[in-house]
Amino acid sequence: MIDTNISRRNLIRAGALASGAFAMPAWARGGDLHGAHLRQGFDQVTGPGIDLTVEAGMQMVEGRRGHGIAVNGSVPGPLLRLKEGTNVRLAVHNRLNEDTSVHWHGLLLPFHLDGVPGVSFPGIPPGKSFVAEFPVRQSGTYWWHSHSNLQEQAGHYGPIVVDPAGPDPVAADRDYVLLLSEFTPLHPHVIMKKLKQGEGYFNYQQRTVTDDYPLSAEDRRMWAKMRMMPTDILDVTGATYTYLANGHGPAEGLEYLFRPGERVRLRVINGSAMSFFNVRIPGLKFHIVAADGQNVRPVEVEEFQIAAAETYDLVVEPTGEAHTIVAESMDRSGMAVATLASRPGARAAVPALRDTPLLTMADMGMNHDNMDHGSAGAGSGGHAGMNHGAMDHAAMGHSGHAGHGPANAPAAAGSATAAAMDMGDMSMRDTSLLPPDVKVGPGIDMVAMAPADRMSDPGIGLSEVPHRTLAYTDLVALAPNRDLRPPSREMEIHLTGNMERYMWSFDGEKFSAVSDEPIRFAFNERVRVRLVNDTMMAHPIHLHGHFFELVNGAAPGHQPLKHTLVVQPGGSATFDLTADEPGDWAFHCHLLYHMHSGMFQIVSVDFPEHVS
């Protein structure tokens, strides 16, 4: 029996705030976090009982040294290999001098085992253990990570693979995990402090008059009015991050062996704190076969964008001696690198970083009615879900596109748009456009004027590449959805922020664990949720404990299931939710410092009457 009287407020009073996501860490109170160097890469653990020991140490990546948190001695922590239809007992032992936690990201389990301090349990104090025992109800690619004290940034994360109880619909000769993340010598709370002091602290890619494509004076005035730079794409960049593949830096030679003719399955997990990656294997096409652990009809692409907390499985058939796997950060300030190798030591060329993309008028939430989102067919290249030939790029301010000029073409188109829309007289903080339940205040510095559905957008910078990319509108569930009921109600949630002050929120309100009322759903209720992004940053929004169906134009009953949804800047995205997992669940932006700054809420699902 589940104790439905577990109180979130009692959890908070029990000390969760002292150890949860928003607390001061032990290091700031003088705790000693130094120790031996931590191993790079991860082992695999399996079986009905698994022990995970959390310890501090020092990371060393490509000659740079910094504080780290390891599980079972390594960063990332071990791969949990589970089996659908079995029971598992996961015991977490805390050897830190501060509280910790583990969230089993994407796994369906009782809410009190979900691992979020202040929401579902009080946290794990130093020297104590926590046991999560539950039936494994699904298969697919997932991951786990801390939900305490920004520890995720320091290495407290690892992969999960759940093998299906029956035949796997994905046929492959080899099965590998590619876990993308970041290393920085800076402590995560130092990063947070620097972001609060200056949101653009890590942006070393600001435009100048000496750039190949300088902004016009009118463009500069427009961006100054927004208090934002057109290259302000990621808050924390390659200026401090070394991007990792399974804990290894790009020069450290991570290999995946294959024999010519084999089908290789790569389970790509974005376990980073703050990064979006554009993943490609130059010279090869591949098929996306799963998203967030859920099987989809295979989609052939050459590149896809993966946000923090998302997972995608792909199948590729390598042909040559070696192929480079490139995971380039969305702002193109760095990359993680691995190699598909037909023999140990075989290497292919590593491409240079591409030019920095620029934000566009669509990212400001400007109306782009001349986008044809229903079109199919890739045409001369680029993404198949958008009729780029029908787009007026001069009016839209897009910076180049496949078949329409060079990548990262001049942003002069933005000037045409600005002039046409009289940007000089336009306020980007017209709060009269917001619904009445959005709290207006200093936490909002922008309002999207015409937030269009951007589910067909492949992601910042990818609309300009000369090959086929992936968008949410390409995803179709492989198996029929179980719940075919239409939603009984609709709700709208605004993603809000003040970039200059580094404030992030839902509906204009920064999360307060003590006073906030949760978002409430009746048990088994069907709800359509529209997320509207009133900021110029892309946000990966994650709902714990559930999968939701993307409203992406797929045939009824085959909308793809996901647990994390990217809402593009100035745009909207919609999902249908069956609230069938009772309890209190976290709902937040999975960019760690956005969550830490307040873009976090609790979803409360009623218990069915027969459970007590």
Protein Blocks (a to p, Z undefined) as FASTA:
>chain_A
ZZfkbcfklmmmnopmmmmmkbccfklnopafbdcdddedjdddedjbdcddddddddde
ehiacddddeehiacdddddddehiacddddddfbfbdcddddehiacdfklnopghklo
gbjaehiacddddddfbecddddddfeehlmmnopacddddddfbdcfbdcfbdcddddd
dddfbdfklmmmmmmmomklmmckbccfkbmbdcdfklmmmmmmnopafklmbfbdcklp
ccdeehiafklopacdddehiacddddddfbfkbccddddehiacddfbeehiacddddd
fbdcddehiacddddddfblbdcdddddfklpaccdddddfbghiacddddddddddddf
klnopacfkbcfkbgcjkjgdjfkbcfklpcfklnopgciehiacehiafklmmmmmmmn
ommlpcfklfklpcfklccdfkbcbdcfblcdfklpgbghilmpcbdcddfklpccfbdc
fblcdcfbdcdddddddfklopadeehiacdfklpccddddehiacddddddfbfbdcdd
ddehiacdddehpaehiaccdfbdcddehiacddddddfbgcjdddddfbfklmmnopac
dddddddfkbZZ
